[in-house]
Amino acid sequence: MDASLIILALMDGVSYAALLFLVALGLTLIFGVMRILNIAHGSLYAWGGYFAATLGLAITKFALPAWMGLPALFVAALVIGGLLGSILEFALLRRILDKDPVLQLLVTFAAFMVLEDLQRMIWGSQPIFVSDVVNQLGTLSVAGVTYTRYQLLVLPTVAILAFVGLRWFLRSTALGRQVTAVTHHREIATAMGVNTNRVTWLTIAMGGALGALGGALASPTTSFTPGIGADMMVLSFAVVATAGLGQIGGAALAALMIGMARSFAIYLMPEVEVLMPYLIMVAVLLLRPEGLFSTPAARRI
Amino acid sequence: MNFLPGSPRLQLLVAFLVAAVLAFSLGLPWLKTPVLLALSNGLAVTGVIVLIRAGQVSFGHAMFACLSGYGVAFIGRAWHLDALLLIALGTAAAALAGALIGVFMVRYRGIFFGMLNLAFSMVLFSVLGKFGAFTGGTDGLRFDRPSFGFVHLEREGFETALLLLALVLAVLAGMLVQRYFGSVNGQALAAIKTNETRLEYLGLSAKRVFWGGYVLSATLCGLGGSLFALTQGLVTPEMGYWVRSGEIVFIAILGGSGHAVGAFIGAFVFEFMKLYAAALLTGAWQMVLGLILIVMVFVAPRGLFGLVERHLKRAASGERA
């Protein structure tokens, strides 16, 4: 493996990790507030990507100015995340808070099944791929390796902004502090006068938008086919589990680990590429069953 | 001593169900295959019910059915053994895999448990698809119809024999699972759901108890998988796809996870739903399943058997009054 190949793998890994991180961030945020693993999160990724591709096609079709391509990705994420996230929250999630954890998991799994079929009905099962944004932004040469500006600059920047922005929001704004309070203890937060329902709704819409943003940003470089939601769901869970559920900073590191491992595997051992995330997750969980960054919880007797 | 678990009314219900299945599938030969598939599904579902007793759901248990199915196919192709031996060996392979994977799995609960099982099954699925030279790739492996009890049978006779065997195995597995639930280990398994720390204070190892349950569930899934493979004469990686695992969990909730009979009620309802609904609603099949699952969770969390059970109890208390 020569130097240029290593650089290529590194750049692949960073751009992939950025996407992975966005999706995992949404998943871990929702888990933190609701204590429910939202399996339908994978669908939000897929829907975000498909909707962004649809917008991209519309821009070409109606001959709109080309600079709208990039903002359209964010619009797609906000619309899908806000809309689907809110529907999920109002129709299902808030009604299952007091149910058995097994049933909670099943309800979000059922929502996932429904969204998968709806997605197939809307966008069909042919691969969809709209890469105008990437072509338009052009390429960049780093140490003799040519790479797209979109993947090398845009994706990591968005991921870092999302990370910094979310930290700032959670630590320095009144609403963010309320979200943190609900994460720590729902009942006590309610007793202290936090409007828990509003906070929950907001978090789910935000988490959903992050998941959809991951999909929307992936759409110019990945072709979307049915089943992509399931793959991303398991992958982002692998990130979140490796980091420890609810750990935002940890998710960044775990996403980078898994992203890098995957991109190096593609160049070194393509057969095991799909296995890499699982191997890392299993290896980490063997040593630390609660993930890398989680703090041990008190035992309840 | 009563060797049959459950109330006399329940035994009557089971006897009635068995008789009905026999009458219909022998009377209407085209029903044999769906009935066989329902029985093998039901066996796998009893495995999932064991885990649900411990408050855990696995989104990857189809991997054990798949492993057992591939075991049957490999051995069947290599040595042309008898069907009974193939079932035994396939199931043993699944049990062994369950024992090994179980050592790792028993450390995890809840979401981690469910998703780690899913991850393992995805690994198996992609390995089966990728290493085509050995596993036949996505087309799967086809194998010839083996002898049954060392007698060579035609397709008709083979299916009938397999059906009778599946029915016997289903009843036995149901009884075994119910006995297990009543045993010390089974009771301890239920305690994992309520409070694991208390269980440890009783001096029982929660991990060991859960491991036992995990191996049992893998074995039952394997038994279902080997029957499934023999019914079709073909195994594909699809047998271990997460959709299949989801279906098994779905059937458990539909039928009711409180009792082994629920698994089979659910499996039959599911199979016939699929037979008719899938033809009418191609492309929306998963959506229908998802919607039914949501409705079941909110309206009848104890499943179809929960409704039957309520009726049985009411009848029993009415008699006493």
Interface residues (C-beta under 8 A of the other chain):
Chain A: L37 L92 R95 I96 K99 D100 P101 V102 L103 L105 L106 V107 F109 A110 A111 F112 M113 V114 E116 D117 L118 R120 M121 A230 V234 F237 A238 A241 L245 E271 V274 L275 Y278 M281 V282 L285 L286 P289 R299 R300 I301
Chain B: I52 G55 Q56 V57 F59 F104 R107 Y108 G110 I111 F112 G114 M115 L116 L118 A119 F120 M122 V123 S126 V127 K130 N195 T197 R198 Y201 W242 G246 V249 I253 G283 A284 W285 Q286 M287 L289 G290 L291 L293 I294 V297 F298 P301
